[in-house]
Amino acid sequence: MKCEVAFPPEWAAIWDRLTPRQREVAEEHARGAQTKEIAAKLKISKRQVERHIYNAAAKFPANWRPGAKLFAAYAVRHGASTGREE
């Protein structure tokens, strides 16, 4: 049995407001990577990873903060691009 999750339409607009690096961090987080792993893969510090997550969360309305992994899962599922060439 396949479980379908309905994502709110406003998530696309929020995703569009994230920087390319915030998107990369969100995608890696959605795939289950830990802060240390994300930092190593993207060649940035753990503190920078945490800062990208914090800044991305700040782009949500103050009264609505969905879980980071659920939002990132939206991004991965919908083929969101990081804006960087692979």
C-alpha positions in Angstrom: 0.0 0.0 0.0 1.4 3.4 -1.0 0.9 6.3 1.3 0.3 9.6 -0.3 0.9 12.9 1.5 -0.9 16.0 0.4 1.4 19.0 0.6 0.0 22.5 1.1 0.2 24.6 -2.1 2.0 27.4 -0.3 5.1 25.2 0.2 6.1 25.7 -3.5 6.2 29.5 -2.9 8.3 29.0 0.3 10.7 26.7 -1.5 11.2 29.3 -4.2 12.3 31.8 -1.5 15.1 29.6 -0.3 18.6 30.2 -1.5 20.3 27.4 -3.5 22.4 26.4 -0.5 19.4 26.3 1.8 17.7 24.0 -0.8 20.8 21.7 -0.9 20.8 21.5 2.9 17.1 20.8 3.0 17.4 18.0 0.4 20.2 16.3 2.2 18.3 16.6 5.5 15.3 15.0 3.9 17.4 12.1 2.7 18.3 11.5 6.4 21.8 13.0 6.5 23.0 14.3 9.8 24.5 17.8 10.2 28.0 16.5 10.2 27.4 14.5 7.0 25.8 17.5 5.2 28.7 19.7 6.2 31.3 17.2 4.8 29.4 16.6 1.6 28.9 20.4 0.9 32.3 21.3 2.2 31.0 23.8 4.8 31.1 23.8 8.6 28.4 22.2 10.8 27.6 25.7 12.1 26.9 26.9 8.5 24.6 23.9 8.0 22.7 24.8 11.2 22.6 28.5 10.1 21.1 27.5 6.7 18.4 25.5 8.4 17.7 28.4 10.8 17.5 30.9 8.0 15.3 28.7 5.9 12.9 28.1 8.8 12.7 31.9 9.3 11.1 32.2 5.8 8.0 30.4 7.1 5.2 32.4 8.6 5.8 33.0 12.3 2.7 31.0 13.3 3.4 28.0 11.0 6.5 26.0 11.2 6.2 22.6 9.7 8.9 20.0 10.5 12.1 20.5 8.5 12.1 16.9 7.3 8.5 17.0 6.0 9.1 20.2 4.1 12.4 18.9 2.7 10.6 15.7 1.7 8.2 17.8 -0.3 11.2 19.4 -2.1 12.8 16.0 -2.9 9.5 14.4 -4.0 8.8 17.3 -6.4 12.2 17.2 -7.9 13.3 20.6 -6.6 16.6 21.7 -8.1 19.5 23.0 -6.0 20.4 25.4 -8.9 23.8 23.8 -9.2 25.2 21.6 -11.9 25.8 18.0 -10.8 
